[in-house]
Structures are given as structure tokens and as C-alpha cells.
Amino acid sequence: MDNRAEKYKRFKGLHHQGRAFVMPNPWDAGTARLLTHAGFDALATTSAGYAFAAGKRDSFSSLTRDEIMINAKAIVDATDLPVSADLEDGFGRDPATCAETIALAIDIGLVGGSIEDATGDPDAPVLPIDLAADRIRAAAETAKDRGFLLTGRAENFISGCPDLADTIKRLQAYSEAGADVLYAPGLPDLDAIKTVCAEVDKPVNVVMGLSGPAYTVEQLSAAGVSRISVGGSFARAALGALRRAAEEVMTKGTFTYAKAAIPDGEMAALMDQSKKSDRS
């Protein structure tokens, strides 16, 4: 069994172990190494975290597919864990474009990825359900028998359309179209999460660390959740620490922030040890 096939087998198994697992979201190779060392079982990329690191907004118009794939490849190469990717809207409205995106994701070693139904258009924030399902179907056909776990995302609640019934209808359509995992970011409370889990027939991903209520892994497991991600919240937490350090230096002229920093030797041990050149 090759390395990618083994990662896919492990990743798929995590979704059927009877309890939720946490799949955090590194935004570059260094954070992937740190989170691998922390003991997680799988990782996922974050378009938001990567956008912040690149000095860009997290929006459809900010990041190209090439940029996302290069970043995802760096994360795949930095860890021995299974990696799933935030593939945004598939980088195109047409189902064939979504299928092409999945093929590229498989080629760089990813074992999973999500396609969302948001449009970025405030006047029509989510795609018509039939087109959205067709996009998932095209992606699923490309992923079939290639060791790739496809996540179908219904974006209603973070796109200004807080309609639980329509969200469930969409997730059911994405399941029928071939999605392996279902995901509706921004569900308002634990009751809504329980309802979604009860009304669909595939593992459910829930995101924590965004605005709104915070539930424990145990609470989410009891609600029926299979997978928990953190989106860009780890990246924002890291940037929050950076801003607090900067504000301390600028306003107080002190450097106590360094007490909470990871020691240099520890960081060196976590990073790639290979040499790229023989400098004399």
C-alpha cells in the first residue's frame, strides 16, 4: 500500500470510529509540523489562514487555485498525517471546473477536500441547489476509487441565509450526489447541529472557534458530529498573540510576551532538518 493510500484509509476510518475527532487547520508548512507534533490525527488547510498570512482578504477574488494548491502541497509535504483541503467553491461555477480541481488535489497528495455552494454575490449568496449538487456530483465522479474523501458544504448560515430546512435539503442533495462528508458552517446552536446530524446519512463536520457558542468535543460527539475543524481560528489566535506582543512593545516598552513564546530550540526540533546546500 502506498503512502497516500494508507493516509486515505486512516482518514476515512477516523470518520467512523463512533466519536468526533478534531482536524485542526494549519496555514503553512511550519504550523503543519507544529500541529502534527501536538498529536492530532489529521489536518486540513484553511483558505482564511493562508489569506491572512499572504496579506489578503479571505474571499473568492483574493486567492487563485494555483496559490491554494501550492500552499496545500507544502502542508502535505510537511506532515505524515492525512491532509484535507479547503477548496473553496471549486474555483469555478461549472461542474467540470470542480472536477478538475479535485483531480489536481489528488495529484498533490491530498486525501480529502471540500466544495462549497457560496457564490460571493450578496444578491444570490448560494448557488441554486440543482447546480450545487451537479458540482458535487462531478467532483465525486472524479474522486471515485481514487482515495479522496469529498466534503459537500452548505454555506447558508455564513452567507446571510440562516435557513435550517434548506441547509438540510442541500446536504441531503450533496450526499445523494456523492459527498462522503457533509458540512454546514455557522449552525447557530447545539440543537441545530443535532438536527443536521439526525437528518443526513453521512458523517458531519462542524467548525469551532468562530463566533457564536463554543461546545466541547464531548458535547459535539454526543450530538452526532464525526469531525471538528477550526477554520481560520488558529491563525487568528496566532495573529492575536502577535498583535498583543506588538502592542506591549509599542505602549509599554517591555518584552514580557517572550515568556509565552515557544523556545527556539523546541521550534528548531519541530522543523525540517534537511540541508539544501553545503555552505562553507
N, C-alpha and C positions, 0 to 999 in steps of 0.2 A: 504493500500500500504506500503510495507516495505521500509526501508531507502534507500537501493540500487536501488530499482525500481524507487523511487522518484528522486534520483540523475540522473539516466539514462534519465528519462523523461525531467528533466531540461536541461541536457546536449544536448540531441537531439534537443530540442526546440531552443537552442542558435544558431544552425546552420541554422535555417530557419526564422530568425527574420528580414531579409532584410538589415542587416548591419553587418559588421565584428565585432567580439568580440576578445579580447586578452586573450589568455590562457598561462600565464607565466609558467616557468619551475623551480620549486624548486628542490633541490637535496638532501634534508633530511627533517626530521620532523620539525625542527626548522624553516627552510626557508618556509616550507609549512604553518606554523602558521603565519609567518610574512606576506606572500602574501595573505593569507585569510583575515587577518585584513586590508590589503590595499584596499580590496573591489572588487577583481576580482570575476568573476562568475564561473570559472573552473580552474583547474590546470593540468599540465602534468609533468611527470617525465622527467629527462634528463640523458641519459647514460653518456654523456660527463661530466656534472656537478658532477655526483656521482663518476665517474672515477677519476676526479681531487681530490675530497675530500678523496678518498681512496689511493691517491698517485700512480695512474695508468694511462696509456695512454687510450684514448678513441679509442678502437679498438676491433674487434671481439674476439681477443685472450686474452683480459685483464679481462673481466667480465663474470662470469658464469650466467646461468639462475637463479640459486638459489640466488646469490647475488642481481641480479636485482629485483627479486620478494620480497626478504626481505626488500630492500630499498623502493620499491613501497608500500608494506604493511604498513611500518612506516609512509609514506606520507598519505595514505588513512586514517589511524587511527588518524592522527593529524589534520584533517580538516573535516568540514561538506560539503565541496564543492565536485562536481563530479571530479574524477581524471582519466585521460587517461595516458597511459604508452608508453614510447619508448621501444618497444620490439625487437629492432634491426632487425636482419634477421630472427626472429622466433626461433633462437638458433639451427638451423639445416637446411640443404638443402631440406630434404624430406618434402613433404606436410603434412604428418602425424605428424611430429615434430612441425610444425607451429600450427596445430590444437591442439596439446597437450598444447602448450604454451598459447593459447587463453583460454583453459579450466582452466589452473592454474591462469591466470589473473582474470578470472571471480570469481574464488573461493576466492581470497583475497580481493574482493570488488571493483576492477577496473570497470569502466563503458565504457572504450574505450582503444584502443591501436593501434599501427602501426606496419606493417610488411614491411620491405624494400627489395629491389631487388639487393642490392650491394653484392659482393662476398668477398671483401678484397684481391682479386687476381689482381695485376696490368695488367696481360696479358689478363684477361677476367673479367673486373671490375663489370659488371652487368650480372645477370642471363639471359639465353635465355628466351624470352618473354613468350613462352608457359609454361615453368616450373614455371616462376614467377607468372603467372596467376593461375596455378594449386595450388600454395601455398596459394594465396589469397582465392581461392575457398574453399579449405579445412578449412581455418581459418573462413571464412564466414559461412560455414555449421555448425561449432561448435558454433559460436556466435548466430546463428539464434534463435530468440524468447527467448533469454537469457539476454536481456538488455545490449548489448555491441555494441558500435559504432566502426566499424573496419575502419582503415585508411590504404589505399594502397599507398606506397611510391615508386616513380621512382627516382633513385639516379644518373641518368646520369650526371647532371651538377656538382655534387660534387665528381664524380668518374672519371673525365677526359674524359667524353663522352658528350660534350655540343651539343647534337642533339635535337632540339626542336620538330621536327616531330616525332622522335622515342619516345621522352618523352610523347607526347600527345597520341601516339598509345598505349603505355604501360598503361597510366592512363585510357584510354578508355577500355582496356582489363581488368584492375583491377575492374573497375566499373561493367562491364558485369559479372565478376566473383563473385561479391557480396560486394565489398568495399562500405562503406557508405560515406567516405570522401576520397578525393584524394590530394596528396601532392608530390610536386617536389621541394625539397630544392635546393637553389642556382640558381634559374632562374635569368637571367642577368639584366633584366630591367622591367619597368612597362608595356611596350608593350608585352613582353613575358608573363607576368602574365595575362594581359588582354586576350591574345590569348588562353592560357590554360583554363581560366575560360569560355570563349566562346565555346570551343571545347569539353567540358565534361559536363556530366549531373548530377553531384553530387557536394556537397559543396567542396570548395577548401581551403586547409590550405597553408599559406605562412609563412616562417620564417623570422624574422627581427633580427637585432643585430649581424649578421655575417658580413663578408667583403662584399664590394660592396655597391650599392646605398641604402639609407635609405629613406623609404617612410612613410607617416603618416597613421594613422588608416583611416582617411577620404579618402585619395588617394586610399588606398587598397580597401576600401568599394566600391568606385566608379568604380574600376576595376573589381568588381565582386567577390572579396575574401569574404569568410564566416568566416574564423578563422585565427588568427595570433598567432604564438608561437615565443619563443625567443631562443629555443635550450639551449645551454650551455653558452649563452652570459651573463646572470645574474650572473652565477657562476664565469665567467672570470672577470666581473666587480668587484665582491666582492674580488676576489683574487688580482685584480689590486690595490684596496684600501689597502689591507693587505701589498702588496709589497711596495707601496708608504709610508705607515706608517713605515715599517721596514727600508727603505732607509733613511727616515728622522732621525730616531733614530741613525742609524749607521753613517751617514755622517755629521749630524748637532748636534746630541746630544740633540735634542729638542723633544717635545711631543705634538705639536700643532694638530696632526692628531685627537686627542681625541675630539676636538671641533665638528667634523663631526660624531662622534660615537653616536649610539642610547643610550640614558641614561639607566643605569642599571635597574631602576625601571620600565621603559617602557618595556624593554625586559622581565623582570620577569612577568609582567602582561600579556604578549603575550603567555607565555609558559604554559605547563601543570601544574595545581595547585594541582594535587592529590599527596598524600603521599604514598610511597612504604614501609615504615617501621615506627615503633614507637621507635625512638631513645630517650634514656633518658640521 
